[in-house]
Amino acid sequence: MHTVRRLYSWEIREARRIFADQLNYEAIRIHENAGWPNVLDKIGSWLRRAPYDDVPNAITLSNHCYFPVKLPESPVSPDHPEHSKIGWLIHELTHTWHYQRLGWRYLPMALCVQLVQRARAYDFGGEEGLVESHNKGWRLASFNLEQQGHIARTYYDSLVKRRNVNAWLPFIQEFRERKSG
């Protein structure tokens, strides 16, 4: 059954590790067991004449994150099978961060990169790619919106698994900066 809720306090604590106070957490709504993102993904695969991969698909529209599954109700350890859903939430919260800064302009930007690049849309080059990009003077905005979401997700995953996150830090710091204007 499709349910709508606010972020749990522990989810806000986890999100603050990336976004600090740069998200309006109170405005965000989580929609769980929403089937339509998967249906939309299936239609997209059919239109592209590509095989449907049956991987659950989430969509964020403004401050609303739609998940086809139920997310954990309480914190889980990094080795728990449900932990990947927290990283998924971090990725989708990146899109709420985009919306809260860019307004609705973020949506066509995110959709366009997905349509053109498909799975490659998320590839930022991993830790080596971040080091190389930083050395070239890249900023967070140099990456597309899906790459930014994946940077936030992989940073979070590395952080909670106590891995070295130095390559991510210059870009994560930009999520924490006051929005301009």
Helices and strands as residue ranges (DSSP letters): E 3-6, H 9-19, G 25-27, E 29-32, H 36-47, E 59-61, E 64-66, G 81-83, H 84-102, G 103-105, H 106-117, G 118-122, H 126-135, G 140-142, H 145-160, H 169-175
